[in-house]
Amino acid sequence: MAEKRKFKKRFCRYCQGKVEFIDYKDLNQLKFSLSERYKIMPRRLTGNCKKHQEMVSEAIKRARQAAFIPYIVDRKRVIANPFELIK
């Protein structure tokens, strides 16, 4: 039989901090749920609970609409750390 893999237990950082609302203008809080290409990371990678993952995705979509976060990153213009642009 195959050996069962042991993974680190993921936890929801928003439940641990008792966050009730995730603001779309707080980019420092949102950048932990974005990949280097500004894609929304899934729950299985971030460890967020369902309630907070829905709030995060809604906040990211609102931040994109308000032009705080870009929709896509240009492949030709590669940036070493794209989160330096977000301040």
Secondary structure in CASP SS format (residue, H / E / C, confidence):
PFRMAT SS
TARGET T0000
AUTHOR 0000-0000-0000
METHOD secondary structure of the structure
MODEL  1
M C 1.00
A C 1.00
E C 1.00
K C 1.00
R C 1.00
K C 1.00
F C 1.00
K C 1.00
K C 1.00
R C 1.00
F C 1.00
C C 1.00
R H 1.00
Y H 1.00
C H 1.00
Q H 1.00
G C 1.00
K C 1.00
V C 1.00
E C 1.00
F C 1.00
I C 1.00
D C 1.00
Y C 1.00
K C 1.00
D C 1.00
L H 1.00
N H 1.00
Q H 1.00
L H 1.00
K H 1.00
F H 1.00
S H 1.00
L E 1.00
S C 1.00
E C 1.00
R C 1.00
Y C 1.00
K C 1.00
I E 1.00
M C 1.00
P C 1.00
R H 1.00
R H 1.00
L H 1.00
T H 1.00
G C 1.00
N C 1.00
C C 1.00
K H 1.00
K H 1.00
H H 1.00
Q H 1.00
E H 1.00
M H 1.00
V H 1.00
S H 1.00
E H 1.00
A H 1.00
I H 1.00
K H 1.00
R H 1.00
A H 1.00
R H 1.00
Q H 1.00
A C 1.00
A C 1.00
F C 1.00
I C 1.00
P C 1.00
Y C 1.00
I C 1.00
V C 1.00
D C 1.00
R C 1.00
K C 1.00
R C 1.00
V C 1.00
I C 1.00
A C 1.00
N C 1.00
P H 1.00
F H 1.00
E H 1.00
L C 1.00
I C 1.00
K C 1.00
END
